[in-house]
Amino acid sequence: MRVSRWQLTKREAQILRLVAAGCEYKLIAVELLCRERTIKFHVGQIMIKLNAYNNRHAVAIALKKRLLQVDEIPELPD
């Protein structure tokens, strides 16, 4: 199955929301019941698809392209 450049999988979108919230990879891995290495792989795929330089750039692109809405970003407890 070929995925268009801007199309993220459900898992990638879920991870991107947590990255946008400021979660570290280790915390995301615990939350999603997977390994930190798996999260790094997904973030790499997100960056390739969005042609982003880093996590913050990926979030900015996703917001600009409306792949991510501000109200979808979870708030982290203090």
N, C-alpha and C positions, 0 to 999 in steps of 0.2 A: 504494500500500500504506500503510495507516495503522499507525503504531507507537504502542503504548500508552505512557503517560507514563513508566513506569519501565523500559521495554525499551530497551536500548542496542544499537546495531549491534555487530558484531564489531570493527570498526575503532574505534568509540568506546570500547569496553571496553579494547581494546589501549592506546589513548592514555591512558585514565584510569589504568590500571596504571602507566604510565610517569610520569604526573603525580604519582601517589601516591608513587612512588619518589624524587621530587624533581628529575626531569629538566626542564630548560628546554625551551621550545618549539623552539628551534633544534636542540638535540640530538635531540629526538624526530623532527623533520623529517629530519635526516640518517639516523637509524636506520631510519625507515620509507620513505625514498627519496621524499620529497615536499617541498613548500614549507612554510615556517613559517606562511604565511598559511592554508594548508589545515589545519594543526594548530589554529590559532586558531579557524577556523570550526568544527571538530569539538568543541573545548572549549566553544564557545558553545552548540552543540546539546546537549551533555551538561548544561550548566548550565540550559538551558531545560527539558529533560526532567526533571531532578531538582529544579527550582525552587531552585537554589543561588545564593548571592550571590558566591561566588568558588571558586577551585580547591580550597582546603582544605575548604570547606563541601561541595562536590560529592563529594570523597573520603569525608568523614564520613557523608554521606547514603548513598552507595553501600555503605559498610561496614555501616551500620545496616540497610539494606534487603536485605543479603546479595547485592548485585549484584557485590560485590568482596570477596574473601577476603584476609586478611592474608598468607597463604602464597602468594598469586598476585602479590604486589608484588615485583618484581625488586630485588635488592641491587645498588647501584652500586659499582664499584671505587673505592677511595680515591685 
